[in-house]
Amino acid sequence: MKKEIMEQVESKSIKKELPYFEIGDTVDVHCKIEEGSKTRVQVFSGTVIARKGRGTNEMFTVRRMVGDEGVERTFPIHSPNVVDVKPIRSGKVRRAKLYYLRQRSGKSVRLSRRHSSHTTAK
């Protein structure tokens, strides 16, 4: 009984259209940011290094390099603040979590390209 009630409540906040992206893809995440009374959309570009959770709790982690510093952000997929996720480039990976990229710097951070139909750049 409790599980059915939780599913009904969660179904209202689940997005109907989810973009398809995988681990190792380079994505543009469009985030809604509120500054005072104004709202704007900011783009966070980087490589998806992890996905975890199910249902409304599903999240993904995006990592990018800013200067010599690595920056990671974790986004809930079904959050109303995540406006859009656009896959740009697909990377060839052999594991589910790419945490090993945290110890790398320079060109060794780049993943070899995998030609895929779900990315925008051809």
N, C-alpha and C positions, 0 to 999 in steps of 0.2 A: 504494500500500500504506500509506504513512504517513498519507495523508489519511483512509483508512477507519478506521485505528486511532484517530486523533484524534476522528473523528465518534462512534465507539463510547464513548469516554471522556467526551466532552462531552454525549452524550445522557442520561447518568445525572444530570447536574446541571441540565438544562433543565426549567423548570416546565411542567406539562401545561396548566394553565388560566391564560391571560394575560388581564388586563383590557384592554379596548379603550379607548384614549385617543389623542388627536391633539395636534399642536402648537397652542398657544393655549388648551387646556383648563385650567381651574382644577381641581386635583386635591388629594386628601388622601392622602399617602403614609404608611402605617403602618410604622414602623421598629422593629426589635427592638434594644434597648439593654441592654448588660450593665454593671452597676455592682457590682463585687465579685463576690459569689456570687448576686446577685439579677438577674433580667431583667424588663424592662417594655417596653411598646409605646408609642412616642411618635409623635404625628401631626405631619407637616410639611406645611402647606398652602401652595399657591402656583400659579403659572402655568408650564406646560411651555413652555420656550423652545427646547429642542433635543432631538432624538433622534439617536443615532449608533451605528454598529456593527451586527454581525449575529451571530446564534447566541448563544452564551454571553457574547460580548463586547458585547452590546447594552446601551446606557445611555441615560438621559434626564436632562435638567437641569431643575430646578424653581427658580423665582425668586419671592421674596416680599419685601415691605417690612416691616421692623421699625423702627418709629419713622420716622426719616428715612434709615435705612441700608438698602441692598439686600443681601439674603442669598441666595446661590445654593448649591444642593447637587446633586451628580451621583450618581445611584443606578444600580447595575446592576440590570436588570430581573429577572434570574434568580438574584439573591443570596438566600440563605436569611434574611438580615436584613431584607429587604423583605417584610413580611408581606402587605400588600394595597395596591392603588392604586385609589382610588375617584374617578372623574370627577364633579365637582360641577356645573360650568358649562362650556359650550362657547363659545369666542370665535371671531369671524370674522377669519381671517388669510389672507394671500395669498403667504406665503413659508414656506420650510422651517425657517429659523432666525430667531428673534426677538431677536437680539442688540441691535437698535436700542433695545429697552426699557431697556437699561442706562443710556442717556443721559437718560432721561425721569424725571420725578418728578411727584408729585401725581396729578391726575385723568387726565393724558395717558398714564399707564401702563395704564389700563384699556382692555380691548379691547371692541369692540361685541359684543353677544350674538348667537350663532347658535343657532337652535332646532334641537336635535338629539335623537335618541332614545336615545343612549348615556349621557346624563348623568342624575344622580339628581334634581336640582332641576328642577321643571317651571315 
